[in-house]
Amino acid sequence: MSLTPIMEESHDTQNRPRRSLASRAFAFFSGYQLATVLLLLVGLLTWLATLEQVDSGLYATLNKYFDWRSIYLIPVIGRTKIWIPLPGGYWVCLLLFLNLLLGGILRARKGWKHAGILIAHSGILFLLAGGGVAHLFSQRGNLAVTEGKTSDVAEDYYDTVVEVAEVKEGKIDSVRVVDGKYLGEGDGSGSTLARLPGLPFDLEISGFVRNARVVSAERMEPRGGVTVVDGYFPARLAEEKQAETNNPACYAKVVLGNGGMGAPFILSSLALQPFTVSEGGRIFVISMGKRQWVLPFAVRLDQFTVEFHPGTMKPKAFTSVIHRVESGREAGVTIRMNEPMRYKGYTFFQASYGPQGAMPGQKMYSVFEVVRNPADKWPEYSLYVVSFGLLTHFLIKLAAHFRRLKNPQGHD
């Protein structure tokens, strides 16, 4: 047996110039191996999230698995923790986008024979980009309006804020909003000093919990060092599976410019009246609630109708006849279940209604789910692009097949 060929191959390998770090990084991030691992991770995360949301709720599960702030996670199925740390789905999809861009577009073979595959890959990139845009920039809330009334204000489902408003001549003059991200983690720990430039005081917020009920200390004994204010305290409750039904609460103190601090008071989304502060001859009201945003148009509810399944009070279908009011112009629109209104980047879904069990002649109100998603139609567009790319690839391959049948000795 001769070892000469092996020795020559080893000699060639040793003399081969080493690839640069950038070249090796490009090969890794564009490789099929990474793509396979990422696709498996996406499938695994989606499957685990589907199982976990049964017990934890959809909103909390989506935040845990696919929010950009979730770097890694520990799955919990039922009450059992699976002690296998997994990367956050947002970052897995971002890495998959990079892999497909480098490997499926830049590194892929070019030319008309591969045009269909390049188009299909572009459609998938567009789909992934749409998911990122929707995650970062979409808003979701509701708008409730009574028959004969008009409203242009939607209330966010999840984002809790604290509003500080100055009152002049009995009317709200200006409003400062403390964003929900400054309130705390929602577990009752920590405190935050919210700066309010232009006002004679700042606001210290502490003990923020996502779901609570303010109760009397005489009816329920406070536990764990909970602060009692005027005989009341926020009793923490388990967070609801439907996050939009949580009722947050916290403590707050007015912090004056000279370092003085007022007595603590309780803020709750269930409070019927705001807390009033008088300072320097000025009057302010402080309240907690869901963030509100003004729409570029108003909605007037003209008529609401509901149909029930025979012999039951279970709704079969409900319909809202509305007029969209904008700059003095009106347009009639009918919104039904599974037939939303789309206009100026907003989508109105028929979500609910009330009052339940209304008497004949009693005015009804309709609740619309309002979604503002800049990438609302991107998944549909990406489907068209991918389908066109695959069809193009199929036709190119079919044409090449017929050419080979016509000229068996030729070369394609």
MIMAR-241792 format. One record per residue (C-alpha): x, y, z; residue number from 1. Coordinates in steps of 0.05 Angstrom, whole numbers, plus 32768, in hexadecimal, padded with zeros to 4 digits. Layout:
<recs>
{{X; Y; Z}; NUM}
...
</recs>
This chain:
<recs>
{{8000; 8000; 8000}; 1}
{{801B; 8044; 7FED}; 2}
{{8012; 8080; 801A}; 3}
{{8029; 80B2; 7FE6}; 4}
{{7FE4; 80CC; 7FD0}; 5}
{{7FCF; 80D7; 8018}; 6}
{{800F; 80FC; 8028}; 7}
{{8006; 8127; 7FEA}; 8}
{{7FBE; 8138; 7FFE}; 9}
{{7FD5; 814A; 8045}; 10}
{{800C; 8176; 8028}; 11}
{{7FD9; 819A; 7FFC}; 12}
{{7FAC; 81A5; 8037}; 13}
{{7FE3; 81C3; 8061}; 14}
{{7FF7; 81F3; 8029}; 15}
{{7FB0; 8209; 801B}; 16}
{{7FA7; 8252; 8032}; 17}
{{7F7D; 8259; 8070}; 18}
{{7F39; 8279; 8067}; 19}
{{7F2F; 82BC; 8088}; 20}
{{7F03; 82C4; 80C5}; 21}
{{7ED0; 82EB; 809C}; 22}
{{7ECE; 82B3; 8068}; 23}
{{7EC3; 827E; 809D}; 24}
{{7E8D; 82A8; 80BF}; 25}
{{7E69; 82B1; 807D}; 26}
{{7E6C; 8267; 806F}; 27}
{{7E50; 8257; 80B4}; 28}
{{7E17; 8289; 80B3}; 29}
{{7E03; 8277; 806C}; 30}
{{7E09; 822B; 8074}; 31}
{{7DD5; 81F5; 806E}; 32}
{{7DE8; 81D9; 80B2}; 33}
{{7DD4; 8219; 80D5}; 34}
{{7D94; 821F; 80AC}; 35}
{{7D80; 81D8; 80C1}; 36}
{{7D8D; 81E6; 810B}; 37}
{{7D66; 8228; 8109}; 38}
{{7D2A; 8209; 80E5}; 39}
{{7D28; 81D1; 8119}; 40}
{{7D2B; 8205; 8151}; 41}
{{7CF2; 822E; 8133}; 42}
{{7CC7; 81EF; 812F}; 43}
{{7CD9; 81DB; 8176}; 44}
{{7CCC; 8220; 8193}; 45}
{{7C89; 8225; 816F}; 46}
{{7C74; 81E0; 8189}; 47}
{{7C89; 81EF; 81D1}; 48}
{{7C68; 8234; 81CF}; 49}
{{7C27; 8214; 81B7}; 50}
{{7C28; 81E4; 81F2}; 51}
{{7C3B; 8219; 8226}; 52}
{{7C07; 824D; 8211}; 53}
{{7BD0; 821D; 8229}; 54}
{{7BE4; 822C; 8271}; 55}
{{7C08; 826E; 826C}; 56}
{{7BDD; 8294; 823A}; 57}
{{7BED; 82AB; 81F3}; 58}
{{7C0A; 82F0; 8202}; 59}
{{7C3A; 82D9; 8239}; 60}
{{7C51; 829D; 8210}; 61}
{{7C5E; 82C7; 81D2}; 62}
{{7C88; 82F8; 81FC}; 63}
{{7CAF; 82BF; 821A}; 64}
{{7CBD; 829A; 81DA}; 65}
{{7CC0; 82CF; 81A4}; 66}
{{7CCC; 8314; 81C3}; 67}
{{7D0E; 8336; 81B1}; 68}
{{7D1E; 833E; 81FB}; 69}
{{7D1B; 82F3; 8205}; 70}
{{7D63; 82DC; 81F8}; 71}
{{7D57; 8296; 8212}; 72}
{{7D1F; 8270; 8235}; 73}
{{7D0E; 8233; 825E}; 74}
{{7CCF; 820F; 8245}; 75}
{{7C98; 81FF; 8277}; 76}
{{7C65; 81CB; 8262}; 77}
{{7C2C; 81C5; 8294}; 78}
{{7C50; 81D1; 82D5}; 79}
{{7C90; 81AE; 82C0}; 80}
{{7CCE; 81D5; 82AE}; 81}
{{7CF8; 81B7; 8276}; 82}
{{7D3E; 81CB; 828B}; 83}
{{7D58; 81D4; 8245}; 84}
{{7D69; 821D; 8235}; 85}
{{7D52; 822F; 81EF}; 86}
{{7D61; 826F; 81C8}; 87}
{{7D2A; 82A2; 81C0}; 88}
{{7D00; 829A; 8181}; 89}
{{7D0B; 82E2; 816B}; 90}
{{7D56; 82D9; 8167}; 91}
{{7D50; 8295; 8146}; 92}
{{7D25; 82B4; 810F}; 93}
{{7D55; 82EE; 8109}; 94}
{{7D8F; 82BE; 8100}; 95}
{{7D65; 8296; 80CE}; 96}
{{7D59; 82D6; 80A7}; 97}
{{7DA4; 82E3; 80A4}; 98}
{{7DB2; 829B; 8090}; 99}
{{7D80; 829D; 8058}; 100}
{{7D99; 82E1; 8040}; 101}
{{7DE1; 82CA; 803D}; 102}
{{7DD6; 8282; 8027}; 103}
{{7D96; 8286; 7FFF}; 104}
{{7DA4; 82C8; 7FDB}; 105}
{{7DED; 82DE; 7FDD}; 106}
{{7E0E; 8299; 7FDC}; 107}
{{7DDA; 8277; 7FAF}; 108}
{{7DE8; 826A; 7F66}; 109}
{{7DD2; 82A1; 7F38}; 110}
{{7DB6; 829F; 7EF2}; 111}
{{7D72; 8295; 7ED2}; 112}
{{7D71; 824B; 7EE3}; 113}
{{7D70; 825C; 7F2D}; 114}
{{7D42; 8299; 7F28}; 115}
{{7D06; 8274; 7F47}; 116}
{{7D2D; 825F; 7F85}; 117}
{{7D48; 82A5; 7F8F}; 118}
{{7D02; 82C2; 7F8A}; 119}
{{7CE6; 828E; 7FBB}; 120}
{{7D1E; 829C; 7FED}; 121}
{{7D0F; 82E7; 7FE7}; 122}
{{7CC6; 82D9; 7FF8}; 123}
{{7CDB; 82B3; 8037}; 124}
{{7D09; 82EC; 804B}; 125}
{{7CCE; 831C; 8042}; 126}
{{7CA3; 82EF; 806F}; 127}
{{7CD8; 82EE; 80A6}; 128}
{{7CE1; 8339; 80A1}; 129}
{{7C96; 8343; 80A7}; 130}
{{7C95; 831B; 80E8}; 131}
{{7CCC; 8348; 8105}; 132}
{{7CA8; 8388; 80F0}; 133}
{{7C66; 836F; 810D}; 134}
{{7C88; 835C; 814F}; 135}
{{7CAC; 839E; 8158}; 136}
{{7C79; 83D1; 813D}; 137}
{{7C33; 83B4; 8141}; 138}
{{7BFE; 83CC; 8173}; 139}
{{7BC2; 83A5; 818B}; 140}
{{7B88; 83C0; 81B3}; 141}
{{7B3D; 83CA; 81B4}; 142}
{{7B0A; 8401; 81A7}; 143}
{{7AC6; 83FF; 81C6}; 144}
{{7A8E; 842B; 81AB}; 145}
{{7A44; 842F; 81BB}; 146}
{{7A0E; 8434; 8186}; 147}
{{7A07; 847C; 816F}; 148}
{{7A4A; 8490; 818D}; 149}
{{7A8E; 849E; 816D}; 150}
{{7AD4; 848E; 8185}; 151}
{{7B1A; 8495; 816A}; 152}
{{7B41; 847A; 81A7}; 153}
{{7B5B; 8433; 81AC}; 154}
{{7B74; 8414; 81EC}; 155}
{{7BB1; 83E6; 81EC}; 156}
{{7BA6; 839F; 8203}; 157}
{{7BE6; 8396; 822A}; 158}
{{7C0F; 83D6; 8234}; 159}
{{7C00; 83F5; 8278}; 160}
{{7C13; 843E; 8284}; 161}
{{7C0D; 8473; 82BA}; 162}
{{7BF1; 84B5; 82A3}; 163}
{{7BFE; 84F8; 82C7}; 164}
{{7BCE; 852E; 82AE}; 165}
{{7BC9; 8577; 82C2}; 166}
{{7B84; 8593; 82CD}; 167}
{{7B75; 85DB; 82BA}; 168}
{{7B30; 85FB; 82C0}; 169}
{{7B12; 85B6; 82CB}; 170}
{{7B2F; 8598; 828C}; 171}
{{7B6B; 856D; 827B}; 172}
{{7BA1; 859C; 8260}; 173}
{{7BDC; 856E; 8254}; 174}
{{7BEE; 8525; 8261}; 175}
{{7C31; 8504; 8270}; 176}
{{7C36; 84B9; 8266}; 177}
{{7C64; 848B; 828D}; 178}
{{7C71; 8450; 825E}; 179}
{{7C64; 840A; 8276}; 180}
{{7CAC; 83F5; 826E}; 181}
{{7CBE; 8424; 82A8}; 182}
{{7C8B; 8408; 82D9}; 183}
{{7CB1; 83C8; 82EB}; 184}
{{7CB4; 837F; 82DD}; 185}
{{7C6D; 8372; 82F6}; 186}
{{7C81; 8347; 8330}; 187}
{{7C79; 837C; 8366}; 188}
{{7CC4; 8389; 836F}; 189}
{{7CEE; 83C6; 8362}; 190}
{{7CDE; 8410; 8359}; 191}
{{7CE6; 8443; 8322}; 192}
{{7CEC; 848F; 8324}; 193}
{{7CC6; 84AB; 82E8}; 194}
{{7CE0; 84EF; 82D5}; 195}
{{7CAA; 8522; 82C2}; 196}
{{7CCD; 855F; 82A3}; 197}
{{7CA4; 859E; 82A8}; 198}
{{7C7B; 8586; 82E3}; 199}
{{7C89; 859A; 832C}; 200}
{{7C94; 8552; 833F}; 201}
{{7CAC; 850D; 8327}; 202}
{{7C8B; 84CB; 8336}; 203}
{{7CA8; 848F; 835B}; 204}
{{7C85; 844E; 8347}; 205}
{{7C8F; 840D; 836D}; 206}
{{7C6F; 83C9; 8379}; 207}
{{7C53; 83C3; 8333}; 208}
{{7C2B; 8383; 8327}; 209}
{{7C08; 836F; 82E7}; 210}
{{7BC9; 8355; 8308}; 211}
{{7BAE; 836C; 834B}; 212}
{{7B6F; 8380; 8371}; 213}
{{7B70; 83B9; 83A3}; 214}
{{7B50; 839F; 83E4}; 215}
{{7B45; 83B7; 842A}; 216}
{{7B77; 83A1; 845F}; 217}
{{7B3C; 8393; 848D}; 218}
{{7B20; 835F; 845D}; 219}
{{7B62; 833F; 8449}; 220}
{{7BA2; 833B; 8470}; 221}
{{7BDD; 8358; 8449}; 222}
{{7C19; 8329; 8443}; 223}
{{7C62; 832E; 8432}; 224}
{{7C6E; 8375; 844A}; 225}
{{7C39; 8393; 841C}; 226}
{{7C2F; 83DE; 8428}; 227}
{{7BEA; 83F2; 843F}; 228}
{{7BD2; 8437; 8427}; 229}
{{7B95; 8455; 8448}; 230}
{{7B7F; 8410; 845C}; 231}
{{7B86; 83F0; 8417}; 232}
{{7BBB; 83CA; 83F1}; 233}
{{7BC1; 83A9; 83AC}; 234}
{{7BB8; 835E; 83B5}; 235}
{{7BE0; 833B; 837F}; 236}
{{7BBA; 8308; 8354}; 237}
{{7BD1; 82D2; 8324}; 238}
{{7BDA; 82EE; 82DE}; 239}
{{7BA2; 82DD; 82AF}; 240}
{{7BAD; 82B1; 8271}; 241}
{{7B8E; 82E9; 8248}; 242}
{{7BBF; 8320; 8259}; 243}
{{7B90; 8357; 8244}; 244}
{{7B62; 8347; 827F}; 245}
{{7B98; 8354; 82B3}; 246}
{{7B8E; 8390; 82E1}; 247}
{{7BD1; 83AE; 82F5}; 248}
{{7BE0; 83D6; 8333}; 249}
{{7C1A; 83F9; 8355}; 250}
{{7C2F; 842A; 838B}; 251}
{{7C44; 8471; 837A}; 252}
{{7C62; 84AD; 839E}; 253}
{{7C69; 84F5; 8389}; 254}
{{7CB3; 850B; 838C}; 255}
{{7CBB; 8557; 8390}; 256}
{{7CF5; 857E; 8373}; 257}
{{7D12; 858E; 83B8}; 258}
{{7D16; 8543; 83C8}; 259}
{{7CD6; 8541; 83F0}; 260}
{{7CA9; 8505; 83E6}; 261}
{{7C5E; 84FE; 83EE}; 262}
{{7C39; 84C6; 840E}; 263}
{{7C30; 8486; 83E5}; 264}
{{7BF0; 8479; 83C0}; 265}
{{7BD5; 843F; 8397}; 266}
{{7BCA; 8440; 834C}; 267}
{{7B9D; 840B; 832D}; 268}
{{7B7F; 8401; 82E8}; 269}
{{7B3D; 83F1; 830C}; 270}
{{7B3A; 8434; 8331}; 271}
{{7AFC; 845C; 8321}; 272}
{{7B1E; 849F; 832E}; 273}
{{7B65; 84B8; 8324}; 274}
{{7B92; 84CD; 835E}; 275}
{{7B94; 8519; 8365}; 276}
{{7BD4; 8541; 8376}; 277}
{{7BD6; 858B; 8385}; 278}
{{7C1B; 85AB; 8381}; 279}
{{7C2F; 85F4; 8378}; 280}
{{7BE8; 860A; 836B}; 281}
{{7BE1; 85D8; 8332}; 282}
{{7BB4; 859A; 8331}; 283}
{{7BC8; 8557; 8313}; 284}
{{7BA4; 8515; 830D}; 285}
{{7BCB; 84D3; 830B}; 286}
{{7BAD; 8492; 82F1}; 287}
{{7BC1; 844D; 82D8}; 288}
{{7BA4; 842A; 829B}; 289}
{{7BB2; 840D; 8257}; 290}
{{7BD5; 8438; 8224}; 291}
{{7BA5; 845D; 81F5}; 292}
{{7BB4; 8473; 81AE}; 293}
{{7B8D; 84A1; 8181}; 294}
{{7B79; 8486; 813C}; 295}
{{7B7E; 84B1; 80FD}; 296}
{{7B33; 84A8; 80F4}; 297}
{{7AF5; 849E; 811F}; 298}
{{7AC2; 8466; 8121}; 299}
{{7A78; 8471; 812B}; 300}
{{7A4E; 8434; 813B}; 301}
{{7A0B; 843A; 8118}; 302}
{{79EF; 83F5; 8127}; 303}
{{7A04; 83B5; 8149}; 304}
{{79E1; 8372; 813F}; 305}
{{79EE; 832D; 815C}; 306}
{{79D3; 82E9; 8148}; 307}
{{79D1; 82AE; 8178}; 308}
{{79D3; 8263; 816C}; 309}
{{798C; 8248; 8171}; 310}
{{7976; 823B; 81B8}; 311}
{{79B6; 8258; 81D7}; 312}
{{79D5; 829A; 81EA}; 313}
{{7A15; 8288; 81C5}; 314}
{{7A23; 82BC; 818F}; 315}
{{7A22; 82A1; 8149}; 316}
{{7A36; 82E2; 8127}; 317}
{{7A38; 832C; 8137}; 318}
{{7A3C; 8367; 8108}; 319}
{{7A4D; 83B0; 8110}; 320}
{{7A36; 83E4; 80DE}; 321}
{{7A64; 8420; 80E6}; 322}
{{7A78; 8461; 80C4}; 323}
{{7AC1; 8472; 80C0}; 324}
{{7AC8; 84BD; 80CC}; 325}
{{7B05; 84E2; 80B2}; 326}
{{7B10; 852C; 80A4}; 327}
{{7AC6; 8538; 809E}; 328}
{{7ABB; 84FE; 806E}; 329}
{{7A96; 84BE; 807F}; 330}
{{7A98; 8478; 8062}; 331}
{{7A69; 8440; 8074}; 332}
{{7A88; 83FC; 8086}; 333}
{{7A6C; 83BB; 80A1}; 334}
{{7A99; 8392; 80D0}; 335}
{{7A87; 834A; 80DD}; 336}
{{7AA8; 830E; 80FE}; 337}
{{7AE2; 82F9; 80D0}; 338}
{{7AD5; 8336; 80A4}; 339}
{{7B00; 836E; 80C0}; 340}
{{7B09; 83B5; 80A8}; 341}
{{7B4E; 83C8; 808F}; 342}
{{7B5F; 8411; 8087}; 343}
{{7B9F; 843B; 808B}; 344}
{{7BC7; 8402; 80AA}; 345}
{{7B92; 83F2; 80DF}; 346}
{{7B68; 83B4; 80E1}; 347}
{{7B26; 83B2; 8108}; 348}
{{7B0D; 836E; 811D}; 349}
{{7AC9; 8362; 813C}; 350}
{{7ADE; 8349; 8181}; 351}
{{7AA5; 834F; 81B3}; 352}
{{7A66; 8375; 81C6}; 353}
{{7A3A; 8389; 8200}; 354}
{{7A15; 838E; 822C}; 355}
{{7A08; 8344; 8232}; 356}
{{79BE; 8333; 8235}; 357}
{{79A9; 8379; 821E}; 358}
{{795E; 8388; 821F}; 359}
{{7939; 839A; 81E0}; 360}
{{7946; 83E3; 81CE}; 361}
{{7984; 83E8; 81FA}; 362}
{{79C0; 8406; 81D6}; 363}
{{79F8; 83D5; 81C8}; 364}
{{7A42; 83E1; 81C4}; 365}
{{7A75; 83BF; 8198}; 366}
{{7ABD; 83AE; 81A9}; 367}
{{7AEF; 83AD; 8170}; 368}
{{7B34; 838F; 8173}; 369}
{{7B61; 83C4; 8153}; 370}
{{7BA3; 83AD; 8136}; 371}
{{7BD7; 83DA; 8117}; 372}
{{7C0A; 83AF; 80F3}; 373}
{{7C37; 83CE; 80BE}; 374}
{{7C45; 8388; 80A4}; 375}
{{7BFC; 8371; 80A4}; 376}
{{7BFC; 835B; 805B}; 377}
{{7C45; 8346; 8056}; 378}
{{7C37; 82FB; 8063}; 379}
{{7C05; 82FC; 8029}; 380}
{{7C36; 8320; 7FFB}; 381}
{{7C6F; 82F0; 800E}; 382}
{{7C42; 82B5; 7FFD}; 383}
{{7C37; 82D1; 7FB8}; 384}
{{7C82; 82DB; 7FAF}; 385}
{{7C94; 8295; 7FC7}; 386}
{{7C5E; 8275; 7F9C}; 387}
{{7C76; 829C; 7F5F}; 388}
{{7CBE; 8287; 7F6C}; 389}
{{7CAD; 823E; 7F73}; 390}
{{7C81; 8240; 7F35}; 391}
{{7CBA; 8261; 7F0E}; 392}
{{7CEB; 822C; 7F26}; 393}
{{7CBB; 81F4; 7F13}; 394}
{{7CB0; 8211; 7ECD}; 395}
{{7CFC; 8219; 7EC2}; 396}
{{7D08; 81D1; 7ED7}; 397}
{{7CCD; 81B9; 7EAC}; 398}
{{7CE9; 81DE; 7E6F}; 399}
{{7D2D; 81BF; 7E7A}; 400}
{{7D0E; 817A; 7E7F}; 401}
{{7CEA; 8183; 7E3C}; 402}
{{7D2B; 819A; 7E1C}; 403}
{{7D4E; 815B; 7E34}; 404}
{{7D16; 8130; 7E18}; 405}
{{7D1A; 8153; 7DD5}; 406}
{{7D66; 8150; 7DD2}; 407}
{{7D7F; 8115; 7DFC}; 408}
{{7DC7; 811E; 7DE4}; 409}
{{7DC9; 8168; 7DF3}; 410}
{{7DDF; 818C; 7E31}; 411}
{{7DB2; 81B9; 7E5A}; 412}
</recs>
